[in-house]
């Protein structure tokens, strides 16, 4: 009974942590992950603290099923019914949580107490009576161990590994009805209540954990990012549990929507830092970023057109050519808007090293003039290679990416003009156009950020560190109670 309430909110807390970890989850067991998640003892302690607060709130709102029984005395048999059980108070003065290497997580509660009230009804051949009952439980000790593993579909599995229970005392006080009768019977009700708790508490915990595990196994391991891509968050191996932390290795492959063909490259091994200052560490490999680049390329997301409207907004017009390619400017009577069409000809290459994230983009550009009658007139076509630095920050619970053009190389394929200097002149023009028009347009869209969708949970003090071939986000978390968000 009491356990049902204690576990009810426990499920919610574990669901929250699961969403937080696997937001995020089949691969071969020995495969390298694209993403790594680590929860430290600091994170586990915070989760325990919040979890116990949620449990306390939950059990005070719950009602529990009653039970009936009989007590035989020398002269009479009394049938009783206890109903409408509700918890009036509960206290968890001592709680602790720890990692059990190779198994999972241990949670213990010591010196817990609770006060439960209920209605009672008694029937004998002498009389029928009813009233209320107050049950006080003190000195409750519970120690449970949760085993964590990976199932055959790559989902997290959580099962009860061990449960130990001890209740120091149970006292019952009846009120209402005939005082001589309930004073006599109070002591006889304490034993069956104590026995019921002893026999059922760990069974109820196991049942609740099984329900939670079944719920987890129904969670999707493929999450939609946007209209172009999906990410596979499945576990590639069972969680690795150490004394100070737990590691989760996730596949971390990004696919085009509807096309789950694996990339033609595999993730390289990488390690999270040997630190425990933060609650949570998230490792992102270059494989994850490169698979995202390939997915968006296959989905056609790297084709960009700077329209007439945008060209007008950014003052990108034929008049600019007088500073770069005068022959083109002189070919038009008015400063027509310039239309740019940029298409990646291969997936952008992503490299991580020395606190830098660099995108190497190879593509083709077509340039047109937009005439007054809204028709377009072709000017030139060429290949380009651009080196772009991506700056990563986390602000207001969003990952913000901003791009900065570092270098551009251009080769002319075709043009309406003929000049030995055209290639360098057009490269200068394109550098200007990319710097002042194309990249600002992209940055404006990227400024919306990629939110960390964590139920009632926010990141606290996140720090991004870019290493060779992977980056690490270290952060604490803050759980926001519903009343805080109101």
C-alpha positions in Angstrom: 0.0 0.0 0.0 2.5 2.6 1.2 4.9 1.3 -1.5 2.4 1.9 -4.3 2.5 5.6 -3.4 6.3 5.7 -2.9 6.9 4.1 -6.3 4.3 6.1 -8.2 6.3 9.3 -8.4 9.5 7.3 -8.6 8.4 6.2 -12.0 7.9 9.8 -13.1 11.4 10.7 -11.9 13.0 7.8 -13.7 11.0 8.6 -16.9 12.3 12.2 -16.7 15.9 11.0 -16.3 15.4 8.5 -19.1 14.1 11.3 -21.4 17.0 13.5 -20.3 19.6 10.7 -21.1 18.0 9.2 -24.1 16.3 12.1 -25.6 17.2 11.0 -26.5 18.5 5.6 -28.3 20.6 -1.4 -32.9 24.0 -1.8 -33.6 26.5 -4.5 -32.8 27.5 -4.7 -29.1 31.1 -3.9 -29.9 30.4 -0.9 -32.1 31.7 2.6 -31.2 29.2 5.2 -30.2 28.5 8.5 -31.9 27.3 10.0 -28.6 28.2 9.4 -25.0 26.4 10.3 -21.8 27.8 10.2 -18.3 26.0 10.7 -15.0 28.3 11.3 -12.1 27.7 10.8 -8.4 26.9 14.5 -8.1 24.2 14.0 -10.7 22.9 10.9 -9.0 22.7 12.7 -5.6 20.7 15.5 -7.2 18.4 13.0 -8.8 17.9 11.3 -5.5 17.1 14.6 -3.8 14.5 15.6 -6.4 13.1 12.1 -6.6 12.4 11.9 -2.9 10.7 15.3 -2.9 8.5 14.2 -5.8 7.7 10.9 -3.9 6.7 12.8 -0.8 4.4 15.1 -2.8 2.9 12.1 -4.6 2.1 9.9 -1.7 0.3 12.7 0.2 -2.2 12.9 -2.7 -2.8 9.2 -3.2 -5.4 6.9 -1.9 -4.8 3.1 -1.5 -7.0 0.0 -1.6 -8.2 -1.4 1.7 -8.3 -4.9 2.9 -10.5 -7.2 5.1 -9.8 -10.0 7.6 -10.8 -11.9 10.7 -9.5 -12.1 14.2 -10.6 -15.1 16.4 -10.9 -14.6 20.1 -11.9 -17.2 22.7 -15.6 -16.2 22.7 -16.0 -14.3 19.4 -14.9 -14.0 15.8 -14.6 -10.4 14.5 -14.7 -9.6 10.8 -13.2 -6.3 9.9 -12.9 -4.1 6.8 -10.3 -1.3 6.4 -10.9 1.1 3.6 -10.2 4.6 2.2 -6.5 4.6 3.1 -4.7 7.9 2.7 -1.2 9.1 3.9 -1.3 12.1 6.1 2.4 12.6 6.6 5.6 11.0 5.4 9.2 11.7 6.2 12.5 10.4 4.7 15.2 11.8 7.0 18.0 9.7 5.6 18.4 8.7 2.0 21.3 7.7 -0.1 22.1 6.6 -3.7 25.2 5.0 -5.2 26.5 3.2 -8.2 27.0 -0.5 -8.0 29.8 -1.4 -10.5 28.7 -3.8 -13.1 25.1 -3.8 -11.9 23.3 -0.5 -11.6 22.1 1.9 -8.9 21.4 1.4 -5.2 18.8 3.5 -3.3 18.3 3.3 0.4 15.9 5.0 2.8 16.5 4.8 6.6 14.4 5.9 9.6 11.5 6.7 7.4 8.1 7.2 9.0 4.5 7.7 7.8 1.1 8.3 9.3 -1.9 6.7 7.5 -5.6 7.2 8.2 -8.4 4.9 7.1 -12.0 4.0 7.9 -12.8 0.7 9.6 -15.9 -1.4 10.1 -16.4 -4.5 12.4 -19.0 -7.2 12.5 -19.6 -9.8 15.2 -22.6 -11.7 16.4 -22.8 -9.2 19.3 -22.6 -5.9 17.4 -21.7 -4.0 14.3 -19.4 -0.9 14.7 -17.4 1.5 12.6 -15.1 4.5 12.9 -11.6 5.7 11.9 -8.1 4.3 12.3 -4.7 6.0 12.4 -1.6 3.8 11.7 1.8 5.1 12.5 4.8 3.5 10.9 8.3 4.3 12.2 11.8 3.0 11.7 11.2 2.0 8.1 14.3 0.9 6.2 14.3 0.0 2.5 17.3 -0.8 0.3 16.8 -1.6 -3.4 19.2 -2.2 -6.2 18.2 -1.5 -9.8 20.0 -3.4 -12.5 20.4 -1.5 -15.7 21.1 -3.1 -19.1 20.5 -2.9 -22.8 17.7 -5.0 -24.4 17.9 -6.5 -27.9 16.4 -3.4 -29.5 18.9 -1.0 -28.1 16.6 0.4 -25.4 17.5 0.9 -21.7 16.2 -1.8 -19.4 15.7 -1.3 -15.6 14.8 -4.3 -13.4 14.8 -4.9 -9.6 17.9 -6.7 -8.6 17.5 -6.8 -4.9 15.2 -5.5 -2.2 15.6 -5.5 1.6 13.1 -4.2 4.1 12.7 -3.7 7.8 10.0 -2.0 9.8 10.7 -1.2 13.4 7.2 -0.6 14.6 3.6 -0.2 13.6 1.0 1.2 15.9 -2.8 1.5 15.3 -5.3 3.7 17.1 -9.0 3.3 16.5 -11.4 6.1 17.1 -15.2 6.3 16.9 -17.6 3.5 17.7 -17.5 1.8 21.1 -14.4 2.8 23.1 -14.1 -0.5 25.0 -14.1 -2.4 21.7 -11.6 -0.4 19.7 -9.2 0.0 22.6 -9.2 -3.8 22.9 -8.8 -4.5 19.2 -6.2 -1.8 18.3 -3.3 -4.1 19.3 -4.7 -7.0 17.3 -4.7 -4.9 14.1 -1.1 -3.9 14.3 0.2 -7.4 13.6 -1.7 -7.9 10.3 -0.8 -4.4 9.1 2.9 -5.1 9.9 2.7 -8.5 8.2 1.0 -7.0 5.1 3.7 -4.4 4.7 6.5 -7.0 5.2 5.1 -9.3 2.6 4.0 -6.9 0.0 6.3 -3.9 0.0 9.2 -5.4 -2.0 6.7 -7.2 -4.3 5.0 -3.9 -5.0 8.4 -2.3 -5.8 9.2 -5.1 -8.2 5.8 -4.7 -9.9 6.3 -1.0 -10.3 9.8 -1.4 -11.7 8.5 -3.9 -14.2 5.8 -1.4 -15.3 8.4 1.3 -15.7 10.7 -1.1 -17.7 7.7 -1.9 -20.0 7.1 1.8 -20.5 10.8 2.4 -21.3 10.8 -0.4 -23.9 7.9 1.3 -25.7 9.9 4.5 -26.1 11.1 5.4 -29.6 14.8 5.2 -30.3 14.5 7.2 -33.5 13.7 10.9 -32.8 12.6 13.4 -35.5 14.9 16.5 -35.6 13.1 18.4 -38.3 11.6 17.9 -41.7 15.0 16.7 -43.0 16.5 14.4 -40.5 16.1 11.8 -37.7 18.5 10.7 -35.0 19.0 7.2 -33.7 19.5 7.2 -29.9 19.7 3.5 -29.4 22.2 2.0 -27.0 25.1 0.2 -28.7 26.1 -1.6 -25.5 24.8 -2.1 -21.9 25.4 0.9 -19.6 28.9 0.7 -18.0 28.5 1.3 -14.3 31.5 2.3 -12.2 31.8 3.4 -8.6 31.8 7.1 -9.4 29.6 7.3 -12.6 27.5 5.5 -15.2 28.3 5.7 -19.0 25.7 5.3 -21.7 27.0 4.8 -25.3 24.4 5.8 -27.9 24.5 5.1 -31.6 24.2 8.8 -32.4 23.6 8.4 -36.2 21.6 11.0 -38.1 19.6 9.8 -41.1 17.5 11.5 -43.7 13.8 11.1 -42.9 12.6 7.7 -44.3 16.1 6.6 -45.3 18.0 4.6 -42.6 21.0 3.5 -44.7 24.1 3.7 -42.5 26.8 6.2 -43.5 29.8 4.8 -45.5 32.1 5.6 -42.5 32.2 4.3 -38.9 32.6 6.1 -35.6 36.1 6.2 -34.1 36.5 5.5 -30.4 36.7 8.5 -28.1 36.6 9.0 -24.3 34.9 11.5 -21.9 37.2 13.4 -19.6 38.1 11.8 -16.2 36.2 14.5 -14.3 33.3 14.5 -11.9 32.8 18.3 -11.2 29.5 18.4 -13.2 26.4 16.3 -12.9 26.3 15.4 -16.6 28.7 15.0 -19.4 27.6 14.7 -23.1 30.2 13.6 -25.6 29.5 14.4 -29.3 31.8 12.7 -31.8 32.8 14.0 -35.3 31.0 10.9 -36.6 27.7 12.3 -35.3 28.3 15.6 -36.9 29.5 14.1 -40.2 26.4 11.8 -40.3 24.2 14.8 -39.8 26.0 16.6 -42.7 25.5 13.5 -44.9 21.8 13.2 -43.9 21.1 16.8 -44.7 23.0 16.6 -47.9 21.0 13.6 -49.0 17.8 15.3 -48.0 18.7 18.3 -50.3 19.1 20.8 -47.4 22.3 22.3 -48.7 20.8 24.1 -51.7 20.4 27.8 -51.0 18.9 30.5 -53.2 19.3 34.2 -52.4 16.1 35.4 -53.8 15.3 38.8 -55.3 13.7 39.9 -52.0 16.7 39.0 -49.9 19.1 40.5 -52.5 17.2 43.8 -52.2 17.2 43.6 -48.4 21.0 43.1 -48.3 21.6 45.5 -51.2 23.1 42.8 -53.3 22.8 44.2 -56.8 24.6 44.7 -60.1 26.0 48.0 -58.9 28.3 46.1 -56.6 30.1 44.6 -59.6 31.6 48.0 -60.4 34.0 47.5 -57.5 34.8 43.9 -58.5 34.0 43.3 -62.2 33.3 46.6 -63.9 32.5 44.9 -67.2 29.4 43.3 -65.7 28.2 46.6 -64.1 28.6 48.4 -67.4 26.4 45.8 -69.1 23.3 46.9 -67.2 21.6 50.3 -67.2 20.1 49.9 -63.7 21.3 48.3 -60.5 19.3 45.0 -60.9 19.2 42.6 -57.9 21.6 39.7 -58.1 20.2 36.2 -57.6 22.6 33.5 -56.2 22.0 29.8 -56.4 24.4 27.7 -54.2 24.4 23.9 -54.2 26.7 21.6 -52.2 28.2 19.0 -54.5 29.3 16.8 -51.6 28.4 16.6 -47.9 30.2 19.3 -46.0 33.2 17.9 -44.1 33.2 18.6 -40.4 36.4 18.6 -38.3 36.9 19.2 -34.6 40.2 20.2 -33.1 41.9 22.7 -30.8 38.7 24.4 -29.7 37.6 24.8 -33.3 34.8 23.4 -35.4 35.5 23.8 -39.1 33.1 23.1 -42.0 34.7 22.5 -45.4 32.0 23.0 -48.1 32.5 22.2 -51.7 29.8 23.3 -54.1 28.7 25.2 -57.2 27.3 28.7 -57.6 25.2 30.2 -60.3 24.8 34.0 -60.5 21.9 35.8 -62.3 20.7 39.3 -62.7 17.0 39.9 -62.0 15.7 42.2 -64.7 12.9 44.7 -64.3 10.4 42.4 -65.9 11.3 39.8 -63.2 13.1 37.5 -65.7 16.6 36.4 -64.9 19.7 36.8 -67.0 22.6 34.4 -66.6 26.0 35.9 -65.6 28.4 33.1 -64.6 28.8 29.6 -63.0 31.7 28.3 -61.0 32.9 25.8 -58.4 33.8 27.0 -54.9 35.3 25.6 -51.7 34.6 27.5 -48.5 36.2 27.0 -45.1 33.8 28.1 -42.4 34.2 28.2 -38.7 31.2 27.3 -36.6 31.0 28.8 -33.1 29.0 26.9 -30.6 27.3 28.3 -27.5 24.5 27.3 -25.2 22.1 30.1 -24.3 18.6 30.0 -22.8 18.5 26.1 -23.0 19.4 26.2 -26.7 22.5 25.2 -28.7 23.3 28.3 -30.8 25.5 28.0 -33.9 27.0 30.9 -35.8 29.1 30.7 -38.9 32.1 32.7 -39.9 33.7 32.6 -43.4 37.4 31.9 -43.1 38.6 31.2 -46.7 37.1 30.9 -50.2 38.5 29.4 -53.3 36.7 29.8 -56.7 37.1 28.3 -60.1 35.2 29.6 -63.1 33.2 27.2 -65.2 31.4 29.4 -67.6 30.7 33.1 -68.0 29.1 35.5 -70.5 32.4 37.5 -70.2 35.9 36.5 -71.2 38.9 37.8 -69.3 42.0 36.3 -67.8 41.3 38.1 -64.5 37.7 37.0 -64.2 38.3 34.1 -61.8 40.0 36.2 -59.1 37.6 39.1 -59.6 34.5 36.8 -59.2 36.1 35.2 -56.2 36.3 38.6 -54.6 32.7 39.3 -55.4 31.6 35.9 -54.0 33.6 36.4 -50.8 31.7 39.7 -50.4 28.3 38.1 -51.2 28.9 35.2 -48.8 30.2 37.3 -46.0 27.5 40.0 -46.2 24.5 38.1 -47.5 24.5 34.3 -47.5 26.1 33.7 -44.1 24.0 36.4 -42.3 20.8 34.7 -43.8 22.0 31.3 -42.5 23.0 32.8 -39.1 19.6 34.4 -38.8 18.0 31.0 -39.1 20.5 29.3 -36.8 19.9 32.0 -34.2 16.7 30.2 -33.3 18.9 27.5 -31.8 18.4 23.8 -31.2 16.4 23.5 -27.9 17.3 20.9 -25.2 13.8 19.5 -24.7 14.0 18.1 -21.2 10.8 17.8 -19.2 10.9 20.3 -16.3 14.7 20.2 -16.5 17.1 23.0 -17.4 20.9 23.0 -17.9 22.8 25.0 -15.3 26.2 26.4 -16.3 26.8 24.4 -19.4 30.3 24.5 -20.9 31.4 23.3 -24.4 34.9 22.0 -24.9 36.0 21.1 -28.4 38.7 18.4 -28.5 40.3 16.4 -31.3 37.5 14.6 -33.2 34.9 15.2 -30.5 33.3 17.8 -28.2 32.1 17.6 -24.6 29.3 19.5 -23.0 29.6 19.5 -19.2 26.7 20.8 -17.2 24.7 20.6 -14.0 20.9 20.4 -14.2 18.0 22.0 -12.4 14.7 20.4 -12.0 11.9 23.0 -12.1 8.8 22.0 -10.0 5.5 22.6 -11.6 4.7 25.4 -9.2 8.0 27.1 -10.1 7.0 27.2 -13.8 3.5 28.5 -13.0 
